[in-house]
Amino acid sequence: MKKKGAYWRKKLHRPRIRHVSLQDFLWLFIALFIATAVFVIYQADLTRSVSPLLKQVAIASLSFLALSILITYYEYHAFSKSEGIIRRGPKEMVVALTFDDGPSPEYTDMVLDVLKKHQVKATFFLVGKHIRKYPQVAKRIIEEGHEVGNHTYSHRDLVPSSKRRLYKEIFETQKVINEYLGINTRLFRPPRGIFSESVRKFVVNHGFTLVLWSVSGVDWAKMPPALIAKRIIRYAHPGAIILLHDSGALIRSEGHSRLNTVRALDRIIPALKEKGYRFVTVSELMNISAVEETSVSAEEFAIKY
Ligand SMILES: [Zn+2]
């Protein structure tokens, strides 16, 4: 029997094999398609029907679109080079609920009430300045046995950013978490899931695990509760890390109503329980020993990398 947690310790310090989904192919296909279109337009003799300027504008805008898709894809998926990152846990009947951008004086309490009602533990990625603003709400998260992760101090995008700003965003939050909650966290999630290679390196070198997600509720898009719930119940899979929000807004770091998320949550938990899932925190997910995967991964990675 392998020691608990050995799997993740090994795995997190080596590049991991990604599960390539159909969606990944779709994005790459679209980018490739646009690139081909650019090439065709470039090659075609359009002098009679369109002006050279229009041709150049078309090429430039299509190239920009293709590049944006590739960059977005890289930001979210990092083309398989993802040491120190987790997007999902081992394939066991567990899921981890995560809530970003809190604490919020209105909605975090509501989320906590729903979690309490269903006796489920979750992980909250808190924004440093929000903890300072609403320390009592943040304290309740800890008091009720949930886990807390670092979601930067100001919730501004980390790309591009200097080492100095990165340090401030991450360690100012660590300070606040320690000061108000009396704990330390090694879990970090970048705002909007956007990070660069230098952000990843910085985070990993400072002993954090960069926690992303494998199922998003897309609750920031003001979807009705039934849709948020339907989406999550449909896409939930063994070892899923589910992303929801208990605060936040599209542009500012707080302000939107999260009532739909709260209502969706009340449907999601019983539905997933019925499917046989158990709810764990992100750390618990990382510590679940997956013996059958360990035996393959350790040797395979050693040879490959
Ligand atoms: Zn966020």
py3Dmol code that shows the C-alpha trace and the ligand (Angstrom):
import py3Dmol

protein = """\
ATOM      1  CA  MET A   1       0.000   0.000   0.000  1.00  0.00           C
ATOM      2  CA  LYS A   2       1.455   3.344  -1.028  1.00  0.00           C
ATOM      3  CA  LYS A   3       1.615   6.124   1.514  1.00  0.00           C
ATOM      4  CA  LYS A   4      -1.296   8.538   1.315  1.00  0.00           C
ATOM      5  CA  GLY A   5      -0.482  11.511  -0.845  1.00  0.00           C
ATOM      6  CA  ALA A   6       2.602  10.006  -2.461  1.00  0.00           C
ATOM      7  CA  TYR A   7       0.867   9.999  -5.810  1.00  0.00           C
ATOM      8  CA  TRP A   8       0.319  13.727  -5.868  1.00  0.00           C
ATOM      9  CA  ARG A   9       3.702  14.618  -4.481  1.00  0.00           C
ATOM     10  CA  LYS A  10       5.326  12.693  -7.315  1.00  0.00           C
ATOM     11  CA  LYS A  11       2.897  13.868  -9.904  1.00  0.00           C
ATOM     12  CA  LEU A  12       3.032  17.543  -8.994  1.00  0.00           C
ATOM     13  CA  HIS A  13       6.759  17.713  -9.474  1.00  0.00           C
ATOM     14  CA  ARG A  14       6.700  16.253 -12.933  1.00  0.00           C
ATOM     15  CA  PRO A  15       4.908  17.296 -16.074  1.00  0.00           C
ATOM     16  CA  ARG A  16       1.635  15.459 -16.175  1.00  0.00           C
ATOM     17  CA  ILE A  17      -0.076  13.843 -19.084  1.00  0.00           C
ATOM     18  CA  ARG A  18      -3.168  15.812 -19.915  1.00  0.00           C
ATOM     19  CA  HIS A  19      -6.472  14.302 -20.771  1.00  0.00           C
ATOM     20  CA  VAL A  20      -7.143  15.797 -24.173  1.00  0.00           C
ATOM     21  CA  SER A  21     -10.805  16.497 -24.658  1.00  0.00           C
ATOM     22  CA  LEU A  22     -12.831  16.934 -27.805  1.00  0.00           C
ATOM     23  CA  GLN A  23     -13.081  20.633 -26.979  1.00  0.00           C
ATOM     24  CA  ASP A  24      -9.285  20.969 -27.120  1.00  0.00           C
ATOM     25  CA  PHE A  25      -9.275  19.617 -30.646  1.00  0.00           C
ATOM     26  CA  LEU A  26     -12.112  21.902 -31.602  1.00  0.00           C
ATOM     27  CA  TRP A  27     -10.218  25.037 -30.517  1.00  0.00           C
ATOM     28  CA  LEU A  28      -7.069  23.968 -32.293  1.00  0.00           C
ATOM     29  CA  PHE A  29      -9.088  23.102 -35.370  1.00  0.00           C
ATOM     30  CA  ILE A  30     -10.695  26.579 -35.427  1.00  0.00           C
ATOM     31  CA  ALA A  31      -7.284  28.255 -35.074  1.00  0.00           C
ATOM     32  CA  LEU A  32      -5.891  26.066 -37.844  1.00  0.00           C
ATOM     33  CA  PHE A  33      -8.897  26.787 -40.023  1.00  0.00           C
ATOM     34  CA  ILE A  34      -8.424  30.542 -39.645  1.00  0.00           C
ATOM     35  CA  ALA A  35      -4.703  30.212 -40.349  1.00  0.00           C
ATOM     36  CA  THR A  36      -5.530  28.322 -43.570  1.00  0.00           C
ATOM     37  CA  ALA A  37      -8.036  31.010 -44.538  1.00  0.00           C
ATOM     38  CA  VAL A  38      -5.334  33.659 -44.053  1.00  0.00           C
ATOM     39  CA  PHE A  39      -2.999  31.677 -46.291  1.00  0.00           C
ATOM     40  CA  VAL A  40      -5.656  31.252 -48.994  1.00  0.00           C
ATOM     41  CA  ILE A  41      -6.513  34.953 -48.977  1.00  0.00           C
ATOM     42  CA  TYR A  42      -2.837  35.812 -49.075  1.00  0.00           C
ATOM     43  CA  GLN A  43      -2.274  33.562 -52.082  1.00  0.00           C
ATOM     44  CA  ALA A  44      -5.440  34.466 -53.999  1.00  0.00           C
ATOM     45  CA  ASP A  45      -5.399  37.098 -56.657  1.00  0.00           C
ATOM     46  CA  LEU A  46      -8.132  39.414 -55.493  1.00  0.00           C
ATOM     47  CA  THR A  47      -6.944  42.595 -57.183  1.00  0.00           C
ATOM     48  CA  ARG A  48     -10.003  42.816 -59.419  1.00  0.00           C
ATOM     49  CA  SER A  49     -12.675  42.377 -56.776  1.00  0.00           C
ATOM     50  CA  VAL A  50     -11.133  43.894 -53.610  1.00  0.00           C
ATOM     51  CA  SER A  51      -8.673  46.630 -52.930  1.00  0.00           C
ATOM     52  CA  PRO A  52      -5.188  45.675 -51.623  1.00  0.00           C
ATOM     53  CA  LEU A  53      -5.944  47.544 -48.422  1.00  0.00           C
ATOM     54  CA  LEU A  54      -9.049  45.439 -47.738  1.00  0.00           C
ATOM     55  CA  LYS A  55      -7.041  42.286 -48.378  1.00  0.00           C
ATOM     56  CA  GLN A  56      -4.415  43.409 -45.884  1.00  0.00           C
ATOM     57  CA  VAL A  57      -7.058  44.289 -43.303  1.00  0.00           C
ATOM     58  CA  ALA A  58      -8.687  40.865 -43.738  1.00  0.00           C
ATOM     59  CA  ILE A  59      -5.343  39.082 -43.326  1.00  0.00           C
ATOM     60  CA  ALA A  60      -4.413  41.157 -40.283  1.00  0.00           C
ATOM     61  CA  SER A  61      -7.730  40.650 -38.492  1.00  0.00           C
ATOM     62  CA  LEU A  62      -7.880  36.923 -39.220  1.00  0.00           C
ATOM     63  CA  SER A  63      -4.262  36.496 -38.061  1.00  0.00           C
ATOM     64  CA  PHE A  64      -5.097  38.397 -34.900  1.00  0.00           C
ATOM     65  CA  LEU A  65      -8.094  36.136 -34.293  1.00  0.00           C
ATOM     66  CA  ALA A  66      -6.061  32.951 -34.832  1.00  0.00           C
ATOM     67  CA  LEU A  67      -3.321  34.223 -32.540  1.00  0.00           C
ATOM     68  CA  SER A  68      -5.822  35.208 -29.826  1.00  0.00           C
ATOM     69  CA  ILE A  69      -7.355  31.740 -29.922  1.00  0.00           C
ATOM     70  CA  LEU A  70      -3.944  30.101 -29.625  1.00  0.00           C
ATOM     71  CA  ILE A  71      -2.866  32.412 -26.793  1.00  0.00           C
ATOM     72  CA  THR A  72      -6.147  31.866 -24.934  1.00  0.00           C
ATOM     73  CA  TYR A  73      -5.756  28.131 -25.408  1.00  0.00           C
ATOM     74  CA  TYR A  74      -2.195  28.305 -24.104  1.00  0.00           C
ATOM     75  CA  GLU A  75      -3.229  30.364 -21.079  1.00  0.00           C
ATOM     76  CA  TYR A  76      -5.908  27.895 -20.132  1.00  0.00           C
ATOM     77  CA  HIS A  77      -4.263  24.646 -21.131  1.00  0.00           C
ATOM     78  CA  ALA A  78      -0.554  25.468 -21.334  1.00  0.00           C
ATOM     79  CA  PHE A  79       0.044  22.812 -24.018  1.00  0.00           C
ATOM     80  CA  SER A  80       0.739  19.923 -21.647  1.00  0.00           C
ATOM     81  CA  LYS A  81       3.655  21.578 -19.807  1.00  0.00           C
ATOM     82  CA  SER A  82       1.999  21.958 -16.474  1.00  0.00           C
ATOM     83  CA  GLU A  83       4.214  21.010 -13.548  1.00  0.00           C
ATOM     84  CA  GLY A  84       2.735  22.063 -10.248  1.00  0.00           C
ATOM     85  CA  ILE A  85      -0.745  22.518 -11.676  1.00  0.00           C
ATOM     86  CA  ILE A  86      -3.857  20.539 -10.901  1.00  0.00           C
ATOM     87  CA  ARG A  87      -7.038  20.683 -12.907  1.00  0.00           C
ATOM     88  CA  ARG A  88      -8.600  17.486 -11.582  1.00  0.00           C
ATOM     89  CA  GLY A  89      -7.990  14.713  -9.107  1.00  0.00           C
ATOM     90  CA  PRO A  90      -7.638  10.964  -9.520  1.00  0.00           C
ATOM     91  CA  LYS A  91     -10.462   9.040 -11.130  1.00  0.00           C
ATOM     92  CA  GLU A  92     -12.398   8.233  -7.987  1.00  0.00           C
ATOM     93  CA  MET A  93     -15.997   9.032  -7.162  1.00  0.00           C
ATOM     94  CA  VAL A  94     -15.123  12.352  -5.550  1.00  0.00           C
ATOM     95  CA  VAL A  95     -15.544  15.970  -6.601  1.00  0.00           C
ATOM     96  CA  ALA A  96     -14.200  19.199  -5.114  1.00  0.00           C
ATOM     97  CA  LEU A  97     -16.437  22.263  -5.074  1.00  0.00           C
ATOM     98  CA  THR A  98     -14.485  25.515  -5.279  1.00  0.00           C
ATOM     99  CA  PHE A  99     -15.763  29.070  -4.829  1.00  0.00           C
ATOM    100  CA  ASP A 100     -13.793  32.074  -6.090  1.00  0.00           C
ATOM    101  CA  ASP A 101     -13.570  35.787  -5.343  1.00  0.00           C
ATOM    102  CA  GLY A 102     -15.045  35.883  -1.821  1.00  0.00           C
ATOM    103  CA  PRO A 103     -15.613  36.516   0.928  1.00  0.00           C
ATOM    104  CA  SER A 104     -18.791  38.404   0.127  1.00  0.00           C
ATOM    105  CA  PRO A 105     -20.991  39.855   2.883  1.00  0.00           C
ATOM    106  CA  GLU A 106     -24.162  38.649   1.123  1.00  0.00           C
ATOM    107  CA  TYR A 107     -23.449  35.479  -0.757  1.00  0.00           C
ATOM    108  CA  THR A 108     -20.688  33.633   1.099  1.00  0.00           C
ATOM    109  CA  ASP A 109     -23.019  33.149   4.087  1.00  0.00           C
ATOM    110  CA  MET A 110     -25.721  31.809   1.764  1.00  0.00           C
ATOM    111  CA  VAL A 111     -23.255  29.383   0.155  1.00  0.00           C
ATOM    112  CA  LEU A 112     -22.093  28.282   3.615  1.00  0.00           C
ATOM    113  CA  ASP A 113     -25.715  27.697   4.662  1.00  0.00           C
ATOM    114  CA  VAL A 114     -26.332  25.446   1.652  1.00  0.00           C
ATOM    115  CA  LEU A 115     -23.084  23.534   2.262  1.00  0.00           C
ATOM    116  CA  LYS A 116     -24.058  23.111   5.917  1.00  0.00           C
ATOM    117  CA  LYS A 117     -27.540  21.908   5.000  1.00  0.00           C
ATOM    118  CA  HIS A 118     -26.063  19.166   2.815  1.00  0.00           C
ATOM    119  CA  GLN A 119     -23.083  18.516   5.118  1.00  0.00           C
ATOM    120  CA  VAL A 120     -20.506  19.109   2.449  1.00  0.00           C
ATOM    121  CA  LYS A 121     -17.028  20.670   2.623  1.00  0.00           C
ATOM    122  CA  ALA A 122     -15.664  22.952  -0.086  1.00  0.00           C
ATOM    123  CA  THR A 123     -12.653  25.109  -0.934  1.00  0.00           C
ATOM    124  CA  PHE A 124     -12.839  28.915  -1.094  1.00  0.00           C
ATOM    125  CA  PHE A 125     -10.264  30.864  -3.104  1.00  0.00           C
ATOM    126  CA  LEU A 126     -10.303  34.182  -1.313  1.00  0.00           C
ATOM    127  CA  VAL A 127      -9.250  37.624  -2.489  1.00  0.00           C
ATOM    128  CA  GLY A 128      -6.915  39.301   0.035  1.00  0.00           C
ATOM    129  CA  LYS A 129      -8.587  42.690   0.064  1.00  0.00           C
ATOM    130  CA  HIS A 130     -12.006  41.075   0.514  1.00  0.00           C
ATOM    131  CA  ILE A 131     -10.774  39.202   3.594  1.00  0.00           C
ATOM    132  CA  ARG A 132      -9.596  42.504   5.037  1.00  0.00           C
ATOM    133  CA  LYS A 133     -13.026  44.020   4.294  1.00  0.00           C
ATOM    134  CA  TYR A 134     -15.138  41.127   5.568  1.00  0.00           C
ATOM    135  CA  PRO A 135     -13.008  39.177   8.070  1.00  0.00           C
ATOM    136  CA  GLN A 136     -16.015  37.771   9.950  1.00  0.00           C
ATOM    137  CA  VAL A 137     -17.316  36.060   6.824  1.00  0.00           C
ATOM    138  CA  ALA A 138     -13.874  34.629   6.085  1.00  0.00           C
ATOM    139  CA  LYS A 139     -13.669  33.327   9.648  1.00  0.00           C
ATOM    140  CA  ARG A 140     -16.948  31.485   9.286  1.00  0.00           C
ATOM    141  CA  ILE A 141     -15.511  29.571   6.301  1.00  0.00           C
ATOM    142  CA  ILE A 142     -12.704  28.225   8.464  1.00  0.00           C
ATOM    143  CA  GLU A 143     -14.878  27.668  11.532  1.00  0.00           C
ATOM    144  CA  GLU A 144     -17.196  25.445   9.536  1.00  0.00           C
ATOM    145  CA  GLY A 145     -14.361  23.226   8.384  1.00  0.00           C
ATOM    146  CA  HIS A 146     -13.907  24.400   4.803  1.00  0.00           C
ATOM    147  CA  GLU A 147     -10.607  24.998   3.095  1.00  0.00           C
ATOM    148  CA  VAL A 148      -9.160  28.300   1.970  1.00  0.00           C
ATOM    149  CA  GLY A 149      -6.877  29.099  -0.965  1.00  0.00           C
ATOM    150  CA  ASN A 150      -5.089  32.237  -2.165  1.00  0.00           C
ATOM    151  CA  HIS A 151      -6.735  34.107  -5.078  1.00  0.00           C
ATOM    152  CA  THR A 152      -4.394  37.176  -5.078  1.00  0.00           C
ATOM    153  CA  TYR A 153      -4.809  40.413  -3.171  1.00  0.00           C
ATOM    154  CA  SER A 154      -6.552  42.631  -5.716  1.00  0.00           C
ATOM    155  CA  HIS A 155      -7.898  40.130  -8.287  1.00  0.00           C
ATOM    156  CA  ARG A 156      -6.180  41.834 -11.183  1.00  0.00           C
ATOM    157  CA  ASP A 157      -4.880  39.703 -14.044  1.00  0.00           C
ATOM    158  CA  LEU A 158      -1.398  38.351 -13.415  1.00  0.00           C
ATOM    159  CA  VAL A 159      -0.393  38.504 -17.075  1.00  0.00           C
ATOM    160  CA  PRO A 160       1.620  40.576 -17.676  1.00  0.00           C
ATOM    161  CA  SER A 161       3.111  41.366 -14.284  1.00  0.00           C
ATOM    162  CA  SER A 162       6.486  41.927 -12.707  1.00  0.00           C
ATOM    163  CA  LYS A 163       8.003  39.622 -10.068  1.00  0.00           C
ATOM    164  CA  ARG A 164       7.499  42.422  -7.571  1.00  0.00           C
ATOM    165  CA  ARG A 165       3.768  42.661  -8.247  1.00  0.00           C
ATOM    166  CA  LEU A 166       3.402  38.886  -8.231  1.00  0.00           C
ATOM    167  CA  TYR A 167       5.131  38.785  -4.872  1.00  0.00           C
ATOM    168  CA  LYS A 168       2.855  41.483  -3.503  1.00  0.00           C
ATOM    169  CA  GLU A 169      -0.370  39.913  -4.874  1.00  0.00           C
ATOM    170  CA  ILE A 170       0.439  36.507  -3.440  1.00  0.00           C
ATOM    171  CA  PHE A 171       2.254  37.246  -0.203  1.00  0.00           C
ATOM    172  CA  GLU A 172       0.082  40.165   0.881  1.00  0.00           C
ATOM    173  CA  THR A 173      -2.807  37.687   0.696  1.00  0.00           C
ATOM    174  CA  GLN A 174      -0.830  35.055   2.622  1.00  0.00           C
ATOM    175  CA  LYS A 175      -0.240  37.679   5.296  1.00  0.00           C
ATOM    176  CA  VAL A 176      -3.929  38.579   5.503  1.00  0.00           C
ATOM    177  CA  ILE A 177      -4.994  34.915   5.587  1.00  0.00           C
ATOM    178  CA  ASN A 178      -2.548  34.287   8.391  1.00  0.00           C
ATOM    179  CA  GLU A 179      -3.469  37.417  10.288  1.00  0.00           C
ATOM    180  CA  TYR A 180      -7.255  37.051  10.153  1.00  0.00           C
ATOM    181  CA  LEU A 181      -7.701  33.294   9.902  1.00  0.00           C
ATOM    182  CA  GLY A 182      -4.601  32.018  11.685  1.00  0.00           C
ATOM    183  CA  ILE A 183      -3.779  29.523   8.962  1.00  0.00           C
ATOM    184  CA  ASN A 184      -1.477  29.059   5.995  1.00  0.00           C
ATOM    185  CA  THR A 185      -2.482  27.833   2.581  1.00  0.00           C
ATOM    186  CA  ARG A 186      -0.439  26.268  -0.184  1.00  0.00           C
ATOM    187  CA  LEU A 187      -3.213  26.470  -2.734  1.00  0.00           C
ATOM    188  CA  PHE A 188      -3.206  29.251  -5.288  1.00  0.00           C
ATOM    189  CA  ARG A 189      -5.611  30.077  -8.103  1.00  0.00           C
ATOM    190  CA  PRO A 190      -4.849  32.929 -10.536  1.00  0.00           C
ATOM    191  CA  PRO A 191      -7.703  35.347 -11.366  1.00  0.00           C
ATOM    192  CA  ARG A 192      -9.730  34.041 -14.335  1.00  0.00           C
ATOM    193  CA  GLY A 193      -7.370  31.072 -14.478  1.00  0.00           C
ATOM    194  CA  ILE A 194      -4.951  33.167 -16.504  1.00  0.00           C
ATOM    195  CA  PHE A 195      -1.267  32.612 -15.939  1.00  0.00           C
ATOM    196  CA  SER A 196       1.974  32.653 -17.886  1.00  0.00           C
ATOM    197  CA  GLU A 197       4.963  30.347 -17.639  1.00  0.00           C
ATOM    198  CA  SER A 198       6.706  32.843 -15.353  1.00  0.00           C
ATOM    199  CA  VAL A 199       3.663  33.027 -13.055  1.00  0.00           C
ATOM    200  CA  ARG A 200       3.572  29.234 -12.892  1.00  0.00           C
ATOM    201  CA  LYS A 201       7.279  29.044 -12.082  1.00  0.00           C
ATOM    202  CA  PHE A 202       6.999  31.735  -9.420  1.00  0.00           C
ATOM    203  CA  VAL A 203       4.048  30.022  -7.756  1.00  0.00           C
ATOM    204  CA  VAL A 204       5.576  26.540  -7.868  1.00  0.00           C
ATOM    205  CA  ASN A 205       9.003  27.749  -6.676  1.00  0.00           C
ATOM    206  CA  HIS A 206       7.316  29.299  -3.639  1.00  0.00           C
ATOM    207  CA  GLY A 207       5.758  25.963  -2.727  1.00  0.00           C
ATOM    208  CA  PHE A 208       2.222  26.516  -3.989  1.00  0.00           C
ATOM    209  CA  THR A 209       0.068  24.276  -6.093  1.00  0.00           C
ATOM    210  CA  LEU A 210      -1.677  26.125  -8.897  1.00  0.00           C
ATOM    211  CA  VAL A 211      -5.265  24.951  -8.711  1.00  0.00           C
ATOM    212  CA  LEU A 212      -7.400  25.254 -11.831  1.00  0.00           C
ATOM    213  CA  TRP A 213     -10.640  23.400 -12.555  1.00  0.00           C
ATOM    214  CA  SER A 214     -12.092  20.803 -14.891  1.00  0.00           C
ATOM    215  CA  VAL A 215     -15.760  21.835 -14.726  1.00  0.00           C
ATOM    216  CA  SER A 216     -16.936  25.437 -14.756  1.00  0.00           C
ATOM    217  CA  GLY A 217     -20.435  26.518 -13.791  1.00  0.00           C
ATOM    218  CA  VAL A 218     -20.014  29.624 -15.979  1.00  0.00           C
ATOM    219  CA  ASP A 219     -22.035  31.315 -13.238  1.00  0.00           C
ATOM    220  CA  TRP A 220     -20.327  34.651 -13.958  1.00  0.00           C
ATOM    221  CA  ALA A 221     -22.347  34.782 -17.210  1.00  0.00           C
ATOM    222  CA  LYS A 222     -25.590  35.404 -15.307  1.00  0.00           C
ATOM    223  CA  MET A 223     -27.051  32.027 -16.175  1.00  0.00           C
ATOM    224  CA  PRO A 224     -30.235  30.924 -14.436  1.00  0.00           C
ATOM    225  CA  PRO A 225     -29.797  28.455 -11.526  1.00  0.00           C
ATOM    226  CA  ALA A 226     -31.271  25.550 -13.482  1.00  0.00           C
ATOM    227  CA  LEU A 227     -28.728  26.012 -16.281  1.00  0.00           C
ATOM    228  CA  ILE A 228     -25.747  26.332 -13.943  1.00  0.00           C
ATOM    229  CA  ALA A 229     -26.864  23.170 -12.147  1.00  0.00           C
ATOM    230  CA  LYS A 230     -27.582  21.283 -15.369  1.00  0.00           C
ATOM    231  CA  ARG A 231     -24.164  22.116 -16.760  1.00  0.00           C
ATOM    232  CA  ILE A 232     -22.288  20.989 -13.676  1.00  0.00           C
ATOM    233  CA  ILE A 233     -24.317  17.820 -13.154  1.00  0.00           C
ATOM    234  CA  ARG A 234     -23.775  16.918 -16.806  1.00  0.00           C
ATOM    235  CA  TYR A 235     -20.030  17.582 -16.943  1.00  0.00           C
ATOM    236  CA  ALA A 236     -19.077  16.377 -13.458  1.00  0.00           C
ATOM    237  CA  HIS A 237     -16.676  13.444 -13.625  1.00  0.00           C
ATOM    238  CA  PRO A 238     -14.652  11.381 -11.138  1.00  0.00           C
ATOM    239  CA  GLY A 239     -12.032  13.652  -9.576  1.00  0.00           C
ATOM    240  CA  ALA A 240     -13.607  16.855 -10.937  1.00  0.00           C
ATOM    241  CA  ILE A 241     -12.666  20.264  -9.592  1.00  0.00           C
ATOM    242  CA  ILE A 242     -15.792  22.396  -9.964  1.00  0.00           C
ATOM    243  CA  LEU A 243     -15.571  26.170 -10.314  1.00  0.00           C
ATOM    244  CA  LEU A 244     -18.255  28.471  -8.909  1.00  0.00           C
ATOM    245  CA  HIS A 245     -18.246  32.005  -7.499  1.00  0.00           C
ATOM    246  CA  ASP A 246     -19.516  33.364  -4.183  1.00  0.00           C
ATOM    247  CA  SER A 247     -18.540  36.927  -5.125  1.00  0.00           C
ATOM    248  CA  GLY A 248     -17.053  38.880  -8.003  1.00  0.00           C
ATOM    249  CA  ALA A 249     -18.142  40.595 -11.171  1.00  0.00           C
ATOM    250  CA  LEU A 250     -16.995  40.453 -14.762  1.00  0.00           C
ATOM    251  CA  ILE A 251     -14.751  43.508 -14.639  1.00  0.00           C
ATOM    252  CA  ARG A 252     -14.638  44.611 -11.013  1.00  0.00           C
ATOM    253  CA  SER A 253     -13.648  42.136  -8.307  1.00  0.00           C
ATOM    254  CA  GLU A 254     -17.006  42.244  -6.523  1.00  0.00           C
ATOM    255  CA  GLY A 255     -20.539  43.432  -7.036  1.00  0.00           C
ATOM    256  CA  HIS A 256     -22.584  40.888  -8.961  1.00  0.00           C
ATOM    257  CA  SER A 257     -25.421  38.896  -7.474  1.00  0.00           C
ATOM    258  CA  ARG A 258     -24.495  35.280  -6.810  1.00  0.00           C
ATOM    259  CA  LEU A 259     -28.009  34.277  -5.904  1.00  0.00           C
ATOM    260  CA  ASN A 260     -28.201  32.044  -8.976  1.00  0.00           C
ATOM    261  CA  THR A 261     -25.082  30.192  -7.844  1.00  0.00           C
ATOM    262  CA  VAL A 262     -26.543  29.699  -4.376  1.00  0.00           C
ATOM    263  CA  ARG A 263     -29.773  28.326  -5.816  1.00  0.00           C
ATOM    264  CA  ALA A 264     -27.911  26.112  -8.290  1.00  0.00           C
ATOM    265  CA  LEU A 265     -25.772  24.716  -5.485  1.00  0.00           C
ATOM    266  CA  ASP A 266     -28.868  23.501  -3.669  1.00  0.00           C
ATOM    267  CA  ARG A 267     -29.640  21.349  -6.729  1.00  0.00           C
ATOM    268  CA  ILE A 268     -26.073  20.331  -7.619  1.00  0.00           C
ATOM    269  CA  ILE A 269     -25.128  18.733  -4.307  1.00  0.00           C
ATOM    270  CA  PRO A 270     -28.089  16.298  -3.997  1.00  0.00           C
ATOM    271  CA  ALA A 271     -27.879  15.404  -7.709  1.00  0.00           C
ATOM    272  CA  LEU A 272     -24.179  14.550  -7.529  1.00  0.00           C
ATOM    273  CA  LYS A 273     -24.650  12.681  -4.253  1.00  0.00           C
ATOM    274  CA  GLU A 274     -27.297  10.627  -5.977  1.00  0.00           C
ATOM    275  CA  LYS A 275     -24.814   9.795  -8.731  1.00  0.00           C
ATOM    276  CA  GLY A 276     -22.534   8.422  -6.011  1.00  0.00           C
ATOM    277  CA  TYR A 277     -20.078  11.298  -5.656  1.00  0.00           C
ATOM    278  CA  ARG A 278     -18.478  12.264  -2.377  1.00  0.00           C
ATOM    279  CA  PHE A 279     -17.504  15.898  -1.776  1.00  0.00           C
ATOM    280  CA  VAL A 280     -13.953  16.694  -0.725  1.00  0.00           C
ATOM    281  CA  THR A 281     -11.751  19.761  -0.366  1.00  0.00           C
ATOM    282  CA  VAL A 282      -8.941  20.357  -2.862  1.00  0.00           C
ATOM    283  CA  SER A 283      -6.302  19.177  -0.352  1.00  0.00           C
ATOM    284  CA  GLU A 284      -8.277  16.019   0.308  1.00  0.00           C
ATOM    285  CA  LEU A 285      -8.515  15.461  -3.423  1.00  0.00           C
ATOM    286  CA  MET A 286      -4.739  15.824  -3.695  1.00  0.00           C
ATOM    287  CA  ASN A 287      -4.208  13.372  -0.859  1.00  0.00           C
ATOM    288  CA  ILE A 288      -6.395  10.588  -2.128  1.00  0.00           C
ATOM    289  CA  SER A 289      -4.079   7.724  -2.864  1.00  0.00           C
ATOM    290  CA  ALA A 290      -4.610   6.377  -6.335  1.00  0.00           C
ATOM    291  CA  VAL A 291      -2.524   3.221  -6.201  1.00  0.00           C
ATOM    292  CA  GLU A 292      -3.358   2.001  -9.657  1.00  0.00           C
ATOM    293  CA  GLU A 293      -2.316   5.295 -11.255  1.00  0.00           C
ATOM    294  CA  THR A 294       0.822   5.667  -9.130  1.00  0.00           C
ATOM    295  CA  SER A 295       2.338   2.446 -10.403  1.00  0.00           C
ATOM    296  CA  VAL A 296       2.017   3.623 -13.981  1.00  0.00           C
ATOM    297  CA  SER A 297       2.773   7.308 -13.642  1.00  0.00           C
ATOM    298  CA  ALA A 298       5.981   7.278 -11.611  1.00  0.00           C
ATOM    299  CA  GLU A 299       7.934   5.048 -13.986  1.00  0.00           C
ATOM    300  CA  GLU A 300       6.346   6.405 -17.122  1.00  0.00           C
ATOM    301  CA  PHE A 301       7.188   9.977 -16.212  1.00  0.00           C
ATOM    302  CA  ALA A 302      10.729   9.044 -15.224  1.00  0.00           C
ATOM    303  CA  ILE A 303      11.369   7.608 -18.694  1.00  0.00           C
ATOM    304  CA  LYS A 304       9.547  10.293 -20.620  1.00  0.00           C
ATOM    305  CA  TYR A 305      10.962  13.381 -18.973  1.00  0.00           C
TER     306      TYR A 305
END
"""
ligand_1 = """\
1
ZN
Zn -11.613 35.138 -9.545
"""
view = py3Dmol.view(width=600, height=400)
view.addModel(protein, "pdb")
view.setStyle({"model": 0}, {"cartoon": {"style": "trace"}})
view.addModel(ligand_1, "xyz")
view.setStyle({"model": 1}, {"stick": {}})
view.zoomTo()
view.show()
